[in-house]
């Protein structure tokens, strides 16, 4: 197998006479490519070595060839090296995989207990000698497959602008497993994402961007496997290039990896044709190998000292909570992530990425760096700089919380929006009900979130000082990891026993309110109050300045029965309930769930129609018009402008927000009242508007029931308890 003078692209790529191969293994002494045909293994050494990349050419290799890698080298745990040629390693650049993990001692590079899979020699993880495991793992791990990747038609990408964007966060299986109009053999698959019934729901709802929990190939954690569970969410990456086969239809899996790729590509194309973007959750902060006590699948066996962040004794520096952390101080790790991201755009047409624990790949030697080489590369890459980039701006390491500190063009999950909105509508109400004299937090934090969170996003921590806009804030009230919208109003104590970890999985700071009864109830008054709070939360989210994100199923009143961390529950707990899920019966939602769906769609319709709700720059907040009005005005319940004392009044529960738009019918007024009783309200006086026309009132179960009355500027109205109103301001 002759080696070229310079390494080809990393991975295995078909050529007219076979396939080129290149593998980074900086500290290895030899690397073999292992070809599997009809159960037989043929080992071919790579003879070329250039700057730590082993490379060569595989004569005669064709499309569909199964393969793996074996790396020879030192066994020196104190230096991070655990080379063990008995372990078949997955090519980090494999575009497809075949097979699954058969859990047992063979998938570990070190000796483990046969039942617990815990190491026999604890010194291995204190920088000591460790005991190598010589069991061959070839039959117990997935193999890479040589494929010709697809080429996406990037002209089909919807390219939705940030101000127009509405994100819908969903799981491939969870979204479609119980959909009554999706054929049974397609439910929970890539194919179902493109099914007309699913596409119709997304378009009718009015979302623009489908954000999918990870679809990179997944490796379940040993602790879950021992409990008979799997990593349902998928934040445990086995391969950064290969799609997860479990999400393909049985027919596609049987047909082989090519069919899996085609099914996913077609689903994305169908969504694009409907005008819907696809954003992927991606995990580049750690891998399915976990820490050094974990299994050996790929990177740890090829070059742990390059790919993983280790201390001076070869132990993992963990800032992810998973045991291990990828080291983005190394250019090869940065390259792996960039190559992977670029591939998903060019091969599948993906429209953007949400980065799990994004602080981690932006950590340099001293900590988080807003101008980290990885972030600079993303911002300047000719492919990746054109797609949506969203950061989860924290990790669990030292100084890991970095909301507002990622550079443009990144947008970020705004956890302060989540917390302040929940506090205003739920936590403060719960506390004032339980404890006499408790005042709450007033309205000033809520106002800041409604106006785009300028305190976090109006400045730049980057050296280039590129200006940011309100669309840097991805506003959310719920996400996959936490209570659903319905559960926020029904539970105050987490119910995570089903995860099998003693109920310790879920976060305790939920700022929830059960409205007087914990969990399920038949009390009509309590149920009505919960629905009222759900509508108020949705209204606040979808009318606020910034980019709203809806968690799949919240528009249907989905419940997880109080489980706020169902990461390992691939069952009805996590799947959307679409109503009657019998395929021989029409879809039938309970009336209150139909009303909630209609409410969400109506709010998104108003968001599309009213440009004042889609700001692309921060408000000046001062007189910018000849009549003395401003682009943003805040009013108390009596119709007068808010002043210092009112902003700091912890008992205040009512606020009016005026958003100016230059078109005659474009300005809006948003009224929020979180008190337990109706409140008399004076609308802002002239010259702010001539009159106010009511468009939506969350006090009503269904948007069609709202009376569309017009009230003169300065006129009086009565606003119902715990409700949101949207007015069109007529000038």
TIBAKOL-977538 format. One record per residue (C-alpha): x, y, z. Coordinates in steps of 0.1 Angstrom, whole numbers, padded with zeros to 4 digits, always signed. Layout:
TIBAKOL-977538
XYZ;...
END
This chain:
TIBAKOL-977538
+0000+0000+0000;+0021+0030-0012;+0019+0062+0007;+0018+0096-0009;+0043+0122+0000;+0017+0144+0017;-0013+0133+0036;-0047+0133+0019;-0078+0147+0037;-0084+0131+0071;-0107+0101+0070;-0113+0076+0042;-0123+0090+0008;-0130+0070-0024;-0106+0075-0054;-0107+0060-0089;-0086+0030-0078;-0096+0026-0042;-0096+0050-0012;-0072+0074+0004;-0069+0072+0042;-0054+0096+0068;-0056+0094+0105;-0042+0117+0132;-0023+0097+0159;+0005+0120+0169;+0019+0097+0196;+0013+0063+0180;+0041+0040+0168;+0020+0024+0141;-0016+0026+0128;-0034-0002+0109;-0066+0001+0088;-0087-0030+0094;-0110-0040+0065;-0140-0063+0073;-0155-0085+0046;-0178-0114+0053;-0167-0116+0089;-0130-0117+0080;-0106-0089+0091;-0076-0078+0069;-0051-0055+0085;-0031-0030+0064;-0004-0008+0080;-0003+0028+0071;+0033+0036+0060;+0031+0073+0055;+0035+0096+0084;+0035+0134+0081;+0033+0157+0112;+0015+0130+0132;-0009+0120+0104;-0007+0084+0093;-0018+0080+0057;-0018+0058+0027;-0040+0044-0001;-0063+0014+0000;-0062-0002-0034;-0094-0018-0045;-0115-0006-0017;-0150+0002-0029;-0182+0019-0017;-0197+0001+0014;-0165-0012+0028;-0166-0018+0066;-0135-0007+0084;-0118+0003+0116;-0084+0013+0130;-0059-0001+0154;-0032+0020+0170;+0001+0008+0184;+0021+0028+0209;+0031+0033+0245;+0010+0023+0275;+0018+0053+0297;-0013+0065+0316;+0006+0091+0334;+0012+0108+0300;-0023+0101+0287;-0012+0073+0264;-0033+0041+0265;-0025+0026+0232;-0040-0009+0229;-0041-0025+0194;-0066-0051+0207;-0092-0023+0205;-0108-0016+0172;-0112+0022+0169;-0138+0041+0149;-0123+0066+0124;-0132+0100+0138;-0140+0111+0102;-0162+0081+0093;-0192+0093+0074;-0213+0063+0083;-0213+0036+0109;-0226+0000+0110;-0232-0021+0141;-0237-0012+0177;-0219-0013+0210;-0221-0047+0228;-0213-0037+0263;-0188-0057+0282;-0151-0057+0293;-0139-0059+0257;-0148-0022+0250;-0125-0010+0277;-0088-0006+0271;-0080-0014+0308;-0091-0044+0329;-0125-0039+0345;-0148-0059+0367;-0170-0081+0345;-0203-0069+0362;-0197-0033+0371;-0172-0024+0344;-0153-0005+0370;-0115-0006+0367;-0096-0033+0386;-0066-0011+0391;-0075+0023+0407;-0040+0035+0401;-0048+0038+0364;-0067+0069+0372;-0042+0084+0396;-0015+0084+0370;-0003+0048+0378;+0005+0018+0358;-0030+0005+0350;-0037-0030+0336;-0042-0033+0298;-0071-0054+0286;-0061-0076+0257;-0096-0087+0247;-0103-0079+0210;-0132-0054+0207;-0138-0057+0169;-0171-0077+0174;-0183-0053+0201;-0181-0019+0185;-0195-0001+0155;-0174-0001+0123;-0170+0028+0099;-0184+0025+0064;-0169+0040+0033;-0196+0060+0015;-0198+0088-0010;-0215+0116+0010;-0244+0135-0004;-0241+0170-0018;-0268+0194-0006;-0284+0220-0028;-0277+0250-0007;-0299+0272-0028;-0329+0255-0011;-0319+0268+0023;-0347+0291+0035;-0321+0316+0050;-0346+0331+0075;-0333+0363+0089;-0327+0364+0127;-0355+0389+0134;-0379+0366+0116;-0367+0335+0133;-0389+0314+0156;-0371+0283+0169;-0389+0250+0177;-0367+0227+0197;-0376+0190+0192;-0363+0154+0194;-0365+0132+0162;-0382+0104+0181;-0401+0125+0206;-0417+0147+0180;-0431+0119+0159;-0433+0086+0179;-0470+0091+0187;-0482+0111+0158;-0515+0095+0146;-0511+0106+0110;-0476+0093+0106;-0474+0056+0095;-0464+0033+0123;-0432+0022+0105;-0421+0058+0101;-0428+0071+0136;-0397+0083+0155;-0375+0085+0124;-0359+0109+0100;-0385+0101+0074;-0412+0113+0098;-0397+0147+0100;-0406+0152+0064;-0441+0137+0067;-0468+0161+0055;-0486+0160+0088;-0455+0170+0107;-0446+0197+0082;-0481+0210+0083;-0481+0213+0121;-0449+0233+0120;-0461+0256+0092;-0495+0261+0108;-0479+0269+0141;-0457+0295+0124;-0422+0284+0135;-0394+0290+0110;-0366+0269+0124;-0366+0233+0136;-0338+0227+0161;-0331+0190+0166;-0315+0174+0196;-0283+0156+0186;-0284+0133+0156;-0247+0126+0155;-0241+0089+0162;-0247+0083+0199;-0228+0061+0224;-0249+0054+0256;-0231+0058+0289;-0221+0026+0308;-0241+0037+0339;-0273+0040+0318;-0267+0006+0301;-0263-0011+0335;-0297+0004+0345;-0313-0009+0312;-0316+0027+0298;-0301+0047+0270;-0291+0082+0264;-0324+0094+0248;-0314+0131+0244;-0281+0120+0226;-0256+0144+0242;-0230+0116+0241;-0213+0117+0207;-0198+0086+0192;-0191+0101+0157;-0191+0137+0147;-0198+0129+0110;-0221+0099+0109;-0259+0102+0115;-0274+0082+0143;-0288+0050+0127;-0314+0044+0154;-0334+0073+0140;-0337+0058+0105;-0367+0036+0095;-0362-0001+0098;-0362-0004+0060;-0334+0021+0058;-0313+0004+0085;-0318-0029+0067;-0308-0014+0034;-0276-0001+0049;-0258+0032+0058;-0264+0048+0024;-0301+0045+0029;-0299+0061+0064;-0280+0091+0049;-0305+0094+0020;-0334+0093+0044;-0320+0121+0066;-0310+0142+0035;-0345+0139+0020;-0362+0149+0053;-0341+0181+0055;-0348+0188+0018;-0385+0184+0024;-0384+0208+0054;-0365+0233+0033;-0390+0231+0005;-0416+0241+0031;-0395+0271+0042;-0384+0255+0075;-0347+0257+0085;-0330+0228+0103;-0305+0236+0131;-0287+0208+0149;-0277+0205+0185;-0240+0195+0185;-0217+0183+0213;-0180+0191+0208;-0172+0195+0244;-0169+0157+0252;-0175+0123+0236;-0191+0090+0245;-0158+0078+0258;-0163+0099+0289;-0132+0100+0312;-0103+0076+0314;-0125+0052+0334;-0148+0049+0304;-0147+0028+0272;-0123+0032+0243;-0141+0038+0210;-0120+0063+0190;-0102+0095+0200;-0088+0081+0233;-0073+0052+0216;-0058+0072+0187;-0044+0102+0205;-0058+0110+0239;-0030+0135+0247;-0040+0155+0217;-0077+0154+0217;-0085+0154+0255;-0077+0180+0281;-0055+0162+0306;-0035+0173+0336;+0002+0166+0342;-0006+0131+0354;-0027+0120+0325;-0060+0125+0342;-0090+0143+0326;-0098+0179+0334;-0135+0177+0334;-0155+0209+0329;-0185+0191+0313;-0197+0169+0341;-0192+0138+0319;-0157+0127+0331;-0138+0141+0301;-0133+0173+0281;-0121+0178+0245;-0091+0201+0243;-0097+0230+0220;-0063+0245+0228;-0050+0220+0202;-0054+0229+0166;-0063+0193+0156;-0093+0193+0179;-0104+0226+0164;-0100+0212+0129;-0120+0181+0137;-0149+0202+0149;-0147+0226+0120;-0145+0198+0094;-0175+0181+0110;-0196+0213+0110;-0187+0221+0074;-0196+0186+0064;-0231+0188+0078;-0238+0221+0059;-0224+0210+0026;-0236+0174+0026;-0271+0178+0042;-0278+0215+0039;-0280+0221+0077;-0289+0257+0084;-0271+0262+0117;-0259+0247+0150;-0266+0250+0187;-0234+0243+0207;-0239+0223+0239;-0218+0237+0267;-0203+0262+0243;-0180+0277+0269;-0159+0245+0268;-0146+0247+0232;-0139+0284+0238;-0116+0277+0267;-0079+0285+0263;-0052+0280+0288;-0065+0305+0313;-0103+0300+0307;-0130+0313+0284;-0118+0334+0255;-0143+0354+0234;-0116+0355+0207;-0107+0318+0210;-0093+0304+0177;-0124+0281+0174;-0148+0310+0176;-0127+0331+0153;-0127+0303+0128;-0165+0299+0130;-0169+0336+0124;-0146+0337+0094;-0151+0304+0077;-0167+0309+0042;-0193+0281+0049;-0199+0283+0086;-0201+0321+0090;-0232+0320+0068;-0253+0297+0090;-0269+0303+0124;-0246+0298+0153;-0262+0295+0188;-0243+0291+0220;-0253+0274+0253;-0231+0300+0271;-0220+0280+0301;-0203+0248+0313;-0197+0234+0348;-0161+0245+0351;-0145+0274+0369;-0161+0307+0357;-0182+0287+0333;-0213+0310+0331;-0207+0334+0302;-0241+0346+0290;-0238+0376+0268;-0200+0372+0262;-0200+0353+0229;-0190+0374+0199;-0212+0383+0170;-0226+0366+0149;-0234+0342+0178;-0268+0342+0194;-0271+0327+0229;-0296+0309+0251;-0307+0336+0275;-0311+0318+0308;-0318+0352+0325;-0349+0356+0303;-0361+0322+0315;-0355+0329+0351;-0369+0364+0352;-0401+0355+0333;-0407+0325+0355;-0401+0346+0386;-0426+0372+0375;-0454+0349+0366;-0448+0319+0389;-0423+0321+0417;-0433+0355+0430;-0470+0345+0429;-0462+0313+0448;-0442+0331+0475;-0468+0358+0480;-0495+0332+0483;-0476+0313+0509;-0460+0340+0529;-0478+0372+0540;-0458+0403+0534;-0435+0390+0507;-0433+0416+0479;-0416+0398+0450;-0392+0413+0425;-0413+0440+0409;-0411+0446+0371;-0377+0460+0363;-0360+0427+0356;-0389+0416+0334;-0388+0449+0315;-0351+0444+0307;-0359+0409+0293;-0389+0421+0273;-0367+0448+0256;-0340+0424+0244;-0317+0421+0274;-0294+0450+0265;-0276+0445+0298;-0261+0413+0284;-0262+0417+0246;-0256+0453+0237;-0219+0451+0241;-0191+0429+0228;-0164+0411+0247;-0146+0404+0215;-0115+0424+0204;-0132+0432+0171;-0161+0449+0191;-0186+0439+0164;-0220+0453+0174;-0246+0429+0186;-0284+0432+0183;-0314+0419+0203;-0314+0388+0181;-0283+0377+0201;-0308+0367+0228;-0325+0334+0222;-0354+0338+0246;-0369+0307+0262;-0391+0297+0291;-0386+0260+0288;-0361+0237+0270;-0355+0200+0267;-0337+0200+0301;-0363+0211+0325;-0400+0212+0332;-0424+0215+0303;-0446+0245+0302;-0475+0226+0316;-0454+0211+0344;-0441+0245+0354;-0476+0253+0364;-0484+0220+0380;-0453+0208+0399;-0429+0224+0424;-0410+0192+0433;-0391+0173+0406;-0402+0137+0399;-0371+0121+0384;-0372+0086+0400;-0378+0070+0366;-0342+0079+0356;-0329+0053+0381;-0304+0075+0398;-0323+0080+0430;-0342+0110+0419;-0311+0132+0419;-0310+0141+0382;-0332+0172+0380;-0324+0208+0389;-0341+0222+0420;-0342+0259+0410;-0373+0257+0387;-0392+0288+0398;-0424+0269+0393;-0458+0272+0409;-0483+0243+0412;-0512+0268+0418;-0520+0252+0452;-0520+0215+0443;-0490+0194+0435;-0493+0173+0403;-0524+0160+0387;-0558+0172+0399;-0595+0174+0388;-0600+0207+0405;-0615+0229+0377;-0604+0262+0394;-0568+0250+0397;-0567+0237+0361;-0581+0270+0348;-0555+0290+0368;-0527+0268+0354;-0539+0273+0318;-0541+0310+0324;-0504+0310+0336;-0494+0290+0305;-0509+0315+0282;-0493+0344+0301;-0459+0327+0298;-0463+0320+0261;-0475+0355+0255;-0444+0370+0273;-0421+0347+0253;-0435+0353+0219;-0441+0391+0222;-0407+0398+0237;-0378+0414+0218;-0353+0388+0207;-0355+0353+0191;-0382+0331+0207;-0376+0294+0212;-0406+0270+0218;-0400+0235+0232;-0418+0209+0212;-0452+0200+0228;-0455+0231+0249;-0481+0244+0224;-0500+0212+0231;-0498+0212+0269;-0473+0183+0270;-0465+0169+0304;-0436+0148+0317;-0455+0143+0350;-0430+0164+0369;-0398+0149+0354;-0375+0178+0346;-0346+0157+0334;-0359+0128+0313;-0326+0125+0294;-0327+0087+0295;-0364+0080+0291;-0372+0069+0255;-0409+0063+0262;-0442+0081+0266;-0426+0104+0292;-0406+0121+0265;-0428+0116+0234;-0453+0142+0224;-0489+0133+0230;-0508+0143+0199;-0542+0132+0212;-0558+0100+0200;-0527+0081+0187;-0547+0052+0172;-0539+0052+0135;-0575+0042+0126;-0589+0073+0144;-0587+0110+0135;-0565+0133+0156;-0584+0145+0186;-0569+0168+0212;-0587+0178+0244;-0604+0211+0240;-0580+0230+0263;-0550+0217+0243;-0567+0228+0210;-0571+0262+0225;-0535+0264+0236;-0523+0254+0201;-0545+0281+0186;-0532+0306+0211;-0496+0299+0201;-0503+0301+0164;-0522+0334+0169;-0493+0349+0188;-0468+0339+0161;-0491+0353+0135;-0491+0387+0153;-0453+0384+0156;-0451+0380+0118;-0475+0408+0110;-0462+0435+0135;-0427+0446+0128;-0424+0463+0162;-0422+0428+0177;-0392+0420+0156;-0366+0445+0165;-0331+0443+0148;-0315+0469+0170;-0316+0480+0206;-0340+0507+0217;-0327+0542+0222;-0351+0548+0251;-0350+0585+0247;-0371+0611+0227;-0363+0604+0191;-0395+0617+0175;-0407+0653+0171;-0438+0647+0192;-0417+0638+0222;-0424+0600+0220;-0397+0574+0221;-0391+0541+0204;-0398+0524+0237;-0421+0536+0264;-0429+0522+0299;-0461+0530+0317;-0475+0522+0351;-0512+0511+0355;-0523+0547+0358;-0510+0555+0324;-0481+0577+0335;-0445+0570+0326;-0425+0548+0349;-0402+0566+0373;-0373+0555+0395;-0394+0547+0425;-0418+0525+0406;-0389+0506+0389;-0377+0497+0423;-0411+0490+0439;-0409+0452+0447;-0447+0451+0450;-0454+0463+0415;-0471+0436+0394;-0484+0456+0364;-0465+0471+0335;-0473+0486+0301;-0447+0485+0272;-0451+0507+0242;-0431+0498+0210;-0430+0524+0183;-0431+0515+0146;-0429+0542+0119;-0459+0527+0099;-0493+0542+0109;-0506+0508+0122;-0473+0492+0133;-0468+0504+0169;-0480+0481+0197;-0487+0482+0234;-0481+0451+0256;-0498+0450+0290;-0487+0425+0316;-0505+0421+0349;-0494+0393+0374;-0516+0403+0403;-0543+0379+0417;-0571+0404+0411;-0583+0424+0381;-0567+0459+0379;-0581+0491+0364;-0557+0504+0338;-0553+0537+0320;-0538+0533+0285;-0510+0557+0275;-0522+0592+0265;-0516+0611+0233;-0492+0617+0216;-0482+0581+0220;-0513+0570+0201;-0547+0581+0190;-0563+0549+0202;-0555+0513+0210;-0571+0483+0193;-0571+0450+0213;-0556+0421+0193;-0551+0394+0220;-0559+0389+0257;-0545+0358+0275;-0575+0359+0298;-0594+0341+0271;-0589+0304+0264;-0591+0307+0227;-0579+0337+0206;-0611+0339+0186;-0630+0347+0218;-0611+0379+0223;-0633+0410+0218;-0614+0433+0194;-0624+0466+0210;-0608+0500+0204;-0601+0523+0233;-0591+0560+0230;-0556+0569+0242;-0558+0577+0279;-0589+0557+0282;-0596+0532+0310;-0599+0494+0308;-0600+0466+0333;-0573+0439+0329;-0579+0404+0342;-0557+0388+0368;-0525+0372+0357;-0529+0381+0320;-0511+0396+0290;-0527+0419+0264;-0515+0429+0230;-0529+0462+0215;-0523+0478+0181;-0515+0514+0187;-0533+0536+0161;-0516+0570+0154;
END
